[in-house]
């Protein structure tokens, strides 16, 4: 299924700018235009990123959706591993999911880069996230990496369902940054550290 008319009618999204369409309007358009199967995948992307959603996303029928959840799992795991090491927590108990990156983090916790040099891909930007002291800037840096990932993955997916999914995810990020406050960013970090002290696996 392709969505020429839908995507052609949507305003362009630019990283670092305000979203030129409201989420209510965007969701209304998507609900009207998407097929039932694509809407089910979109609903998965709309769901909170908890362990249940992550597990479902990693098994999704759509390759783009599976890779999106895997990418977020890997990026979050790398950041959590670095925070664990900095604060003296056990890395192995905090890494979620399976896969090459998760395994490297669990088994190479003593290495500076967690052995990620053995994993395909450029991990430089993701490894650098933990070094950003300003929590708001760190969150924005994560979203910048996500934004780039989405654009790279859909560069040649003209009018596809994957383009629709990427547009929605990009719009969500732009809207999130228009309302997120410094206090909320600090709360996110405090909750991360608190969960690690309790031995709870992080999403």
C-alpha positions as CSV (number, residue, x, y, z in Angstrom):
1,X,0.0,0.0,0.0
2,X,1.3,3.5,-0.9
3,X,0.2,6.8,0.4
4,X,0.9,9.4,-2.3
5,X,-1.9,11.7,-1.5
6,X,-1.5,11.6,2.2
7,X,2.3,12.2,2.2
8,X,2.1,14.8,-0.6
9,X,-0.3,16.8,1.5
10,X,1.7,16.8,4.7
11,X,4.0,19.7,5.6
12,X,7.7,19.1,5.7
13,X,9.3,18.4,9.0
14,X,12.7,19.8,9.9
15,X,14.9,18.7,12.8
16,X,15.1,21.5,15.4
17,X,12.0,23.3,14.2
18,X,8.4,23.3,15.6
19,X,6.1,20.7,14.0
20,X,3.9,22.5,11.4
21,X,0.9,20.2,12.1
22,X,-0.8,19.4,15.3
23,X,-0.7,15.9,16.6
24,X,-4.5,15.8,16.8
25,X,-4.8,16.7,13.1
26,X,-2.0,14.3,12.1
27,X,-3.5,11.4,14.1
28,X,-6.9,12.1,12.5
29,X,-5.5,12.0,9.0
30,X,-3.6,8.8,9.7
31,X,-6.6,7.1,11.2
32,X,-8.6,8.0,8.1
33,X,-6.1,7.0,5.5
34,X,-4.1,4.0,6.7
35,X,-5.2,0.4,6.0
36,X,-6.1,-1.8,9.0
37,X,-2.8,-3.6,9.0
38,X,-0.8,-0.3,8.8
39,X,-2.9,1.2,11.5
40,X,-2.1,-1.7,13.7
41,X,1.6,-1.1,13.2
42,X,1.1,2.6,13.8
43,X,-0.7,1.9,17.1
44,X,2.3,-0.1,18.1
45,X,4.5,2.9,17.5
46,X,2.0,5.1,19.4
47,X,2.2,2.8,22.5
48,X,4.5,3.7,25.5
49,X,7.9,2.2,25.1
50,X,7.8,-0.4,27.9
51,X,9.0,-4.0,27.9
52,X,5.7,-5.4,26.6
53,X,5.7,-2.9,23.7
54,X,9.3,-3.5,23.0
55,X,8.9,-7.3,22.8
56,X,5.9,-6.9,20.5
57,X,7.8,-4.3,18.3
58,X,10.8,-6.6,17.9
59,X,8.5,-9.3,16.5
60,X,6.4,-7.0,14.2
61,X,5.6,-8.1,10.7
62,X,7.1,-4.9,9.2
63,X,10.9,-4.8,8.9
64,X,11.1,-1.0,9.5
65,X,9.1,-1.3,12.7
66,X,11.3,-4.2,14.0
67,X,14.5,-2.2,13.2
68,X,13.1,0.9,14.9
69,X,12.4,-0.9,18.1
70,X,15.8,-2.7,17.9
71,X,17.6,0.6,17.3
72,X,16.0,2.2,20.4
73,X,16.7,-0.8,22.5
74,X,20.3,-0.7,21.5
75,X,20.7,3.0,22.1
76,X,19.0,3.0,25.4
77,X,21.0,-0.1,26.5
78,X,24.3,1.7,25.6
79,X,23.4,4.7,27.6
80,X,22.2,2.7,30.6
81,X,25.4,0.6,30.5
82,X,27.5,3.8,30.8
83,X,25.3,5.2,33.6
84,X,25.6,1.9,35.4
85,X,29.4,1.9,35.1
86,X,29.6,5.5,36.2
87,X,27.5,4.9,39.4
88,X,28.9,1.5,40.2
89,X,25.8,-0.5,39.3
90,X,25.8,-4.0,37.7
91,X,25.5,-3.6,34.0
92,X,24.3,-7.1,33.4
93,X,21.2,-6.7,35.4
94,X,20.1,-3.5,33.7
95,X,20.5,-4.5,30.0
96,X,17.1,-5.4,28.4
97,X,16.4,-7.7,25.5
98,X,18.6,-9.8,23.3
99,X,20.8,-9.2,20.2
100,X,24.4,-8.5,19.4
101,X,24.6,-5.1,21.2
102,X,22.9,-6.4,24.4
103,X,25.3,-9.3,24.5
104,X,28.4,-7.1,24.0
105,X,27.3,-4.8,26.8
106,X,26.7,-7.7,29.2
107,X,30.0,-9.5,28.4
108,X,32.4,-6.5,27.8
109,X,31.4,-4.1,30.6
110,X,35.0,-3.5,31.5
111,X,36.0,-2.3,28.0
112,X,35.8,1.5,27.3
113,X,33.5,1.0,24.3
114,X,31.9,-2.2,25.6
115,X,33.3,-4.0,22.6
116,X,31.0,-2.2,20.2
117,X,33.9,-1.9,17.8
118,X,33.0,-5.5,16.9
119,X,29.4,-4.6,16.0
120,X,28.5,-3.2,12.7
121,X,27.6,0.5,12.6
122,X,29.0,3.8,13.9
123,X,28.5,3.9,17.6
124,X,30.5,7.1,18.2
125,X,27.5,9.5,18.6
126,X,25.6,7.0,20.8
127,X,28.7,6.4,23.1
128,X,29.1,10.1,23.4
129,X,25.6,10.6,24.8
130,X,26.6,9.8,28.4
131,X,29.3,12.5,28.3
132,X,26.6,15.2,27.8
133,X,26.1,16.5,31.3
134,X,23.1,18.8,30.5
135,X,20.1,16.4,30.6
136,X,18.0,18.4,28.2
137,X,20.8,18.5,25.7
138,X,21.4,14.7,26.1
139,X,17.7,14.0,25.4
140,X,17.8,16.3,22.4
141,X,21.0,14.6,21.2
142,X,19.2,11.2,21.4
143,X,16.3,12.5,19.4
144,X,18.7,14.0,16.8
145,X,20.2,10.5,16.4
146,X,16.7,9.0,16.0
147,X,15.7,11.7,13.5
148,X,18.7,11.0,11.4
149,X,18.1,7.2,11.6
150,X,14.5,7.7,10.4
151,X,15.5,9.9,7.5
152,X,18.3,7.5,6.4
153,X,16.0,4.4,6.6
154,X,13.3,6.0,4.5
155,X,15.4,8.0,2.0
156,X,14.2,5.8,-0.9
157,X,10.8,4.7,0.5
158,X,8.7,7.1,-1.5
159,X,5.0,7.2,-0.4
160,X,5.4,3.9,1.5
161,X,3.9,3.0,4.8
162,X,7.4,3.2,6.2
163,X,7.5,6.9,5.2
164,X,4.2,7.4,7.0
165,X,5.6,5.8,10.2
166,X,8.8,7.8,10.0
167,X,6.8,11.1,9.6
168,X,4.7,10.3,12.6
169,X,7.7,9.5,14.8
170,X,9.5,12.6,13.6
171,X,6.4,14.7,14.4
172,X,6.2,13.2,17.9
173,X,9.8,14.2,18.6
174,X,9.3,17.8,17.4
175,X,6.1,18.2,19.5
176,X,7.8,16.6,22.6
177,X,10.6,19.2,22.5
178,X,8.1,22.0,22.3
179,X,6.7,21.1,25.7
180,X,9.4,19.3,27.6
181,X,10.8,21.4,30.5
182,X,14.2,21.2,32.2
183,X,12.4,19.9,35.4
184,X,10.9,17.1,33.4
185,X,14.2,16.2,31.9
186,X,15.8,16.0,35.4
187,X,12.9,13.9,36.6
188,X,13.5,11.4,33.9
189,X,17.2,11.0,34.9
190,X,16.4,10.8,38.6
191,X,13.9,8.0,37.9
192,X,16.5,6.1,35.8
193,X,19.0,6.2,38.7
194,X,16.3,5.3,41.2
195,X,15.3,2.3,39.2
196,X,18.8,1.0,38.9
197,X,19.3,1.3,42.7
198,X,16.2,-0.9,43.1
199,X,17.5,-3.4,40.6
200,X,14.7,-2.8,38.2
201,X,15.4,-3.3,34.5
202,X,15.1,-0.2,32.5
203,X,13.0,0.3,29.3
